Amino acid sequence: MKKQFAVIGLGRFGGSICKSLVSEGMDVLAIDQDEDKVNEFAPIVTEAVIADSTDEKALRSLGVRNFDHVIVAIGDNILASILTTLILEEMNVKHITVKAQNDYHEKVLSRLGADEIVHPERDIGIRIAHNVVSKNVLDYLELSEEYSIVELAAGHTINGETIVDLDLRARYGCNILAIKRGEDIHVSPRPTEIIKDGDVLIVIGADDDINRLENHWI
Ligand code: ADP
C-alpha cells in the first residue's frame, strides 16, 4: 500500500520534500496558510489545502491523524512549528519529522516527542565546509556528536595502493567501510584490495580523526 505523507509548510524545504515524495510515487497532502503557495503546489501533489496548522480543529478535519508520516517544514515561525508539533503529538500521529531552526528549537521539539528533527541549513553548511577544506571530500554524514562517515575521492596519488598500504586504521584511526567503483559498491573490502583512480572510499571514524585524515588527504 502507498504510504501517505502530509507536509506542513511549503517553503523551499517543504516544497522540495513534496516534489521528491511525489516523484517517488507517494500520496502527499500539502498544507500551507498561504494561498499562493497552495495554488503553486495543487497541480503537483495529491491534495493541497489552505490551513493554519496551529488550528487543531483544522488539522483534525483534514484527517492528518491518519497519515503515516507528517513533516513540519515551517521555517522562521518557531512558535507555529512548536505548536503544530504539539498538536500532532497529541493527535498521536505515527511519525513526525520537524525542521529545526536552531538548537533551542531542537530541544523543545525533542521534549515534545518529535520522532525526527532535521537541520537542513546546518547540515548542508557542515558538508560544504568539509568539501571546501578538502576537495576530495565528496560527502559527509554526521552519525553522532563524535562519529561521522565521509566519502573521499581516492585520486590518482594513491592509484595502485592496497588498503594495507594506506593503513588508515593505524595512521588515522579510521576504517574503510566500502569502496564505490562506478556503479558498484564493495562493502567490507579485503585488505589486499587495490585502490584505483576514480574510486570513492567510504570511511568511518571519530570526528577528530576524520578531520586529520581530510587535512592530509592529497
Ligand atoms: P523555507 O526556509 O523552507 O523556505 P519558510 O519559512 O520560507 O521556509 O516557509 C515556511 C512555510 O510555512 C511558508 O510557506 C509559510 O506560509 C508556512 N507556514 C508558516 N506558519 C504556518 C502555519 N501556522 N500553518 C501553515 N503554514 C504555515
Boltz pocket constraint, residues with backbone or C-beta under 6 A from the ligand:
constraints:
  - pocket:
      binder: B
      contacts: [[A, 8], [A, 9], [A, 10], [A, 11], [A, 12], [A, 13], [A, 14], [A, 31], [A, 32], [A, 33], [A, 34], [A, 37], [A, 51], [A, 52], [A, 53], [A, 54], [A, 73], [A, 74], [A, 75], [A, 76], [A, 77], [A, 80]]
      max_distance: 6.0
